[in-house]
């Protein structure tokens, strides 16, 4: 009999920020039982036109779904739950989450019209669940969203702490403080490994408290006499409560702008949070309020094209209007990759005499991830024998390995997506195999692989344009009239405007070398036309357009 193993394998989120999806398994190699922890997305950039969401390829665990015991969610950020409606229908397993996360999951399935049945199991804060050989204890932490949880995952062979996303906030304003005593008790049991957030490992000191941000925001707003618009991450309910607090202190009405902001507000209220706040106004009613008496809280803090803040800045929002001397506060961090579009938005607002406040000039945000001093505290509480950094790019994870060595952790392990790590048996965790990994792109209503032909074509068209040639051929095998040539996205001016006429001549010459009456030659004719016409356009314009050739027999 082969000895039973305790296995960890990330399919996403290791070597990148976002798209978190982690697997744990227990059993001998021929009879392992699996659980999934988190199932998130990342967001596409401009290099992949037409794609918004990307999630991990779940094929490795879909093949093992008969041995899958459940999906456990640490918290409700999109990079941890955003792929659930795309992947879960292939798994049909039980889902375990705390109340706030559960409400947002239900909403995702409702939007996709997917019947969950009784598969969603709500876990109370600091609760426990048993899944086959796994005894899982939820541990309340603090983060930039309600109900973040670490997971103590215990098997007959030992214990692992999976931190999820966390920080140490001594005064989180809403929700419970980090459960320090529970973490110390977990550490006293002796853990095989801590799988830990690496996002802020380069940042010295502490991440900071939401209470400090509240006081700073209030001071910033006190001297403003026109409209105030605050844009922030909708999921940060503590920040939302702070904006309500500031509105009440300043004698202003508040109005929520953006679908996500309303959805999070409603979910928090359903779970018993935000119960003692002033009532927000509908944006249609807020238009009638004196400008020195209104405060808006809206989505779009990252300059999203369809976010409320962008629509307000472009003067296309139906209900919210801004004018010179109004104030816009970006109470959020600039996520790497968003700098260009955000600074463009800032410049647009400043150009229109709007006062812009951001992390560049005021204290308006604290991170939801642990800085180095926070990490030190966690290490002291838990005393891990091994550390496996996740939730970071490779530079973060390597720095986290160096940090762990400074903290005298005996066996830090550097991994990446797909690494199958044996946590037990053995003196220390080690990589023993590699699982297939990849990315799935949400393309319209469909999910496609990263090698999808449609995406490659779209990228090609975005860089080189599109050329279409249609030949009309009669029954005798002769061309009828001139070829029909149409194109999009190919540069044209006086110097190269004759390339259509050149294409006409080239097409006619090529056609004379084939028998148009012989349908067996069609494939070769089409390919020859496609190659030669692309080459001609490249010579005249510098572009190699995606080229489509149609033969129509009439």
N, C-alpha and C positions, 0 to 999 in steps of 0.2 A: 504494500500500500504506500502510495506517495504521501508525503507529509502535507498537511493542510497549510495553505498560504493565505496571507492577508495582502491584497493588491491595491495599488492606487494608480489611476491612469487619467490624465487630463485630455479631453478632446478639444478644448478651447480655453483660452485665458492664460496660458503659460507661454511667455515670449511675446505677449501682446496685452494691451489693456482693453477689456471688453470681451464679449463672446464666451463667458465663463461656462464651462460644462465639465464636470468631474465625475469619474467613475470609481467606485470601490467594489472589491470582490473578496469573497472568502470561500475557501474550500480547496480541495485538491485540484490539480490542473484539469482533470476530466469532469469535475462536478462543482463548478463555482457558482455561487449566488451573487447577484450584482445589485447595487443601488446607484442611482444618479444623484449628484448634488448640484443643483442649479442647471439652467438651460437657457443661456442668454444670447443676445445679439450684439453686433457692433454696427456702426453706421458707415456706409460707403462714402468715399470722397469723389471729387470731380473726375478722377481717372477712370471711373466705371459709370459711364452715362446711363441714366435710366434705372439705376439700382439705388435703393435707399438702405435696405437691411441686408445684413450678412449673418449667417449663423453656422455653427460647426456641422460638418457632415456627420450624421448620427449612425451611418451604416454599420460601424463596428458593434454598437450596442443593440441596434435593431435586429441584427443576426442572432442576438442572445436574449431576445425579449421574453422567451419562455422561462428563462432563469432570472428575470428582472423582478425584484421585490417591490420597488417603488421609486418615486422621484421625490426628493426632499429639497425644499427651497429655503435658502437662508434669509432672503429679504426681497423686496419688490422692485428693485431697480431693473431697468430694461436689460442691462448687461448680465442679469441673472435670471430673468423670467421671460424676456422678450421673444424667445423662440418657441415657447411652449405650445402655442396653437399650431405651429408649423410641424413640430416633431411629435407631439404627444399622440396624434391619431395613428402613427406608425407603431406606437408602444402599447397604448391602452392600459397603462399601469395605474396604480393608486398614486395620488399626489398628496404630499404632506406640507402644510404651511400654517403659519400663525394667522390670526383673524384678519389683520389689515392686508397682508399679502393675498389671502384667499379672496377677498372682495375684488381686488384688481385682476386676479386670475379669472374669476367668473365673468368679469366684464370683457376680457379678451376672448373668451370662448363664445360669449353672447354675440359679440361683433362678427365673429367668423361663422356663427350659426352652427357650432359644434356642440353636440349633446354630451355633457360630462357624466351624466347619470349620477351614481353615488361614489364616483372615484375620488372626489376631493375630500380629504380628511383634515379637519381643522385641529391644530395643535395649540393648546394654551401656552402662554408665555412661560418659559422655563420648564416646559413639559417634556415627557418622555414617550418614545415609541419603540416597539420591538418589531423588527423585520427579519425573520429567520435568525441567522447567527448574529445579526447586528442589533445591539442595544444603543439607541441614539438618544442623547440628552441635549435639548435645546438650551443654549446659554445666552441670556440677554446681554447684548453689547450696546454701544452707542455708535451712531453713524449719521449720515445726512438724510435718513429716511426713518420712518417709524418701524419699530419691531425688527431691528437687525439681530441676527442670531449667529453665534458660533455653534458648532456641532461637536459634541463629544461622542465619538463613534467607537463603541466597545465590541470586541469579538472575543471568542474563547482564547485567542492568542495574544491579545493586548489591545491597547487603547490608542486612538489618534485624536488630536484636536484639529478640526478644520475651522479656521477663524472666520471664513467669509470676509466681508468688508467691515472694517471697524475703526474706531479711534477711541481715545479716552477723553470724554467730555465731562468735567466735574459738575457742570450745571446744564444739562441738555434741554432744559425748559419744558420739553414735552416728551413723554415716555420715561422709562426707568433708566437709572444710572447703570453703568457697566457692572456686572455681577462679579466683583473682585473675589468675594469669598468662595463662590462656586468654582471659579477658575483655579484658585489655590488648592481646593480639594481635589480637582481633577489632576493638578500637578503632583499632589501627594501620592496619587495612585501609580505614578510613573507612566509616562506616555512614550510610545514608540517613535512618534514624530508629530511635529506641529506643521501643518500646511497653512501658510500665512501670507497675508496681503503684503505686497511689496511696493505699492504705488508711490509712497512718499519717503522711501528709504534714503533719498538724497537730502531730505529737508531736515535741518537741525531743529532742536527744541521740541515744542509740542504743537499739535495741530490747532489748538485753541478751542474756545467754548462759544456756543451759540449765544450765551448771555452777554458776552463781550460785544458780539456783532449787534445785538439788539440796542445796547446803549449807544454804540457808535452811529447806527442808523438814525436813532432818535435825535442825536445832536446835529447830524447832517440835515435832517428835515426841518428842524426848528425854525431856521431863518428863511425858509422858502415861502414865497408869497403867491406863487402861481401853482398850476397843476404839478403834481408829483406822480411820476410813473416809475414803478419799481418792476424790474424784470429779473426773474430768478428761476431756478429749477423747480418745476411744479412739485416734484416728489419731496422736496425739503419742507416738511410740515412745520418743523420748528421755526424756520425762516418765515413761513406763511403766518404763523401765529405772531411772530415779532412785528410783521407789517401791520397786522390787525391791532396789535398793542400800540404801535406808533400812531396809527390813525386815531385811535380813541384818545390818546394823550394829547394829540394836536387838535382835537375837535374836528376832525375830517371824516367824511363818509368814505367807505372803501368799496371798490367794485373789482370783481375778478374778470379777467379777460383771457380767453383761450380755453379750448376744450379740455386740455390736460389739467389746467388749474381747477376747473370745475369738478373734474372727475376725482382728483385727489382730495379736494375739500369735502366732497360728498362721502368718499370712502372713509376719511378720518372721522367725520361726524358719525357715521354708522357704527364705528368701533368705540365711540364714547370720547373721542378727542375733540378739541376745539369747541367745547360746549359752552364756555362763558365769554364768547366774543360778540362784538357788535354784528348786526346782520349786514351782509354785503348787499349793495344795490345792484340791480340789473343795469347793464351798460346803457340800455336805452333810457332809463330813468336818470342815470348819472350825468347825461348830457345837459340836464336842466339844473344841475347843481353849480353854484358859484365856484369859479376855478380855484380860489384859495381854500375851498372847503372839500376838495375831492382828492383822493389818492387811488391810483389804479395799481393793481398787481397783475402782471401779465406774463405769458409764456414768451419764448423766443430769445432767451438770454444768450444763445450762441449764434445769433444772426441767421437762424433757420429761415429759408426763403418764404415759407408759408406760416411762420410763427407770428403771433400777434404783434410783437415789437416791430418786426419788419413792415408789416402792413400799416401800422400806425405811423412809422417813419416815412413811408411812401405816400401817406395821405390817402390810403385806399380802404382804411378800416371804416365800416359803416357807422360806428358809434363813438369812437374815440378820436378826438382831434387834438393836435398839439400846435403850439404857437411860440414865438420867441419869448424867452425868459421862463418857459416851463423847464422842469428838471426831470431828467431820466437817470435812474440809478441802476446800474448793472450789478446786482448783488449776487455775483457768481464768479467762479474761476473761468478763465479763458482756456477751454480744453485744447490741447495741442492739435493743430490741424485746422482750427477755426479762426486763427489770428487774422488771416487776410479778409475774410468776409465780415468779421466783427469790427475790425478797424475801419473798413469801408463804411459800415453802418455808423460808427462813432463819428467819422468825418462828415458824413451826410447830415447828422443831427447838429453837430457844431456849426456847420456851414449855414444852417437855418436858425442860428442863434439860440439853440437849445443847450441848456447847461447839462453836460454829461459827467456823471460821477461813476467811477469804476475802481477796480483794485489797483489801477495805476496811480490814482491820486488820493484815495481814501481807504479806510479800513471798512470793507463792506462784505467780507466773506471769510469763512474758515473752511478748511477742507474736511471731508468726511473720512480721511484715511490717516493712519498713524505716522507721525514723524518719529525721528530716532529716539527721543526720550519716551514716547508712548511705547515703542517697540521694546525698549529696555525694561519697562514695567511688566509688559506681558511675559517676556523671557524670565524675569525674576519670579513671577507668580507660577508659571507653568513648568519651568525648569526642563525644557525638552531635551531628550537625548539626541534627537535629530531634527533638523529644520529643512522643509521643502518649500522654497519660495514659489509663489504663484501670483497671479494678478499683477503682472508687470511685463514691460518689454525686457529683452535680454539684458540690457544695461542695468535695469532695476534689479533683476534677479541675481546677477553677478555681484552687484554691490551688496545685496541682502546676504549672499553667501559670506562675503568679507565681514559684514557686520556680525553675523552669527559666530564667526571665528573669534572676533573681538570679545564676544559674550561667552566665550569658552564652551560653545556647543560642540560636542565631540564629532558629530557626523552630519554636517550640512550636505545636501544633495542638490546639484544643479540639474534641472530637467527641462523638457520642452513638450509641446503637444504631441501626444501619441506614445510617449515613453511609458512603458509598463514597469512600475516600481514595486519591487517585492519589499514590503514593510516587515514581514515575518515569513519564514524563519531567517535567522542570521543575526549577527551582532549589530549590523547596521543596514538601513535601506539601501537597495541597489537596483539599477536598471537591468532588467532581465530580458526584455523583448520590446518590440515596437508595434503599436496598433496603427492601422491605416487612418489617416486624418485628412481633412480637407475643408473646403468652405462651400456653403450653399448660398446662392444669391436669390433674394426674393425679386423676381422679374415680373412686374404686373401682379397677376394672381397666382403665378406659378413659381416653384422653386427649381432652380437649375444649378448645375455644377459650375465650378469656376472655369472649366474648359468648354463651357457651352458655346456652340457655334453662334447663337444669336447675340451673345455679348461680344464675341470677337468681331462679328460683322458690325455691330453698333460702334465699337471703338474705332474700327477702320473707317467707317463712314464719318465719324466725328472729326477725324484727322484729315481724311482725304476726299471726302465728298462721295457722291453717288452718280453713276452714269448708266443710262438704260438705252439699249438699241433694239428696235423692233423692225424685223424684215417681213414684208408681205410678199408671199410667193404664190403665183397662180398655178393652175393645173399642169401647165406645160413646163414648169420649173424655172420660170423667169421672175425677176423682181418686178413688183408692181410699184411704180413711183419711186421716190427716194426713200432710203432708210429713215425711220422715225427716230430721232436722237433727242433725248431729254436728259438733263443733269441738274443736280442740286449740290450746293456747297463747293463747287469748283470755281476758283477765282477767274474772272474774265475782265479784260480791259482792251484798249485799242491795240496793244501789242500782240495779244493772243486770241483776238476775237475770231480769227479765221480757222481755229482748230476744228470747228464743226464741219467746215467745208473740206478740210483735209481728211477728217474721219469719213465723210461721205465717199471721197475718192478711194480711200484705203479699203473701206467695206466692199465697194464694187469690185476692186481688183481681187480681193480675197475670194469673193463669191464666184468669180470666173474660174478659179482653180478647183472648184468643187462642182459636183453634179447636184444641183438643187432639187432635182426630181428624185434623187436617190436618198430615201429617208435614212438609210444605214450610215450615210456620211454626216448626218445632222450633228451628232455629238462632237466629232472632230472639227466641224465648221464652227460651231458655237465656241469651243475652247480656243480655236485660232483667232476668231474675232475678239474674244475677251482679252487675250494676251496682247494682241497687236494694238487694239484700241487703247488699252491702259498705257502701253508704252508710248503711244503717240501723245496722249494727254500729259504724261509725265514730261516728255520732251518740251511741250509747249507751256505747261503751267507749273511744273515741279510737283504735281500731285499724282498719286496712283489711286484713282477712285475705285471703290467697290463697283464692279461692273456686272450688269445683268443683260443677257442677250436673249431675245424672244424670236422664234421663227413661227410665223402664223401662215398656214396654208389656206388659201381662199379659192 
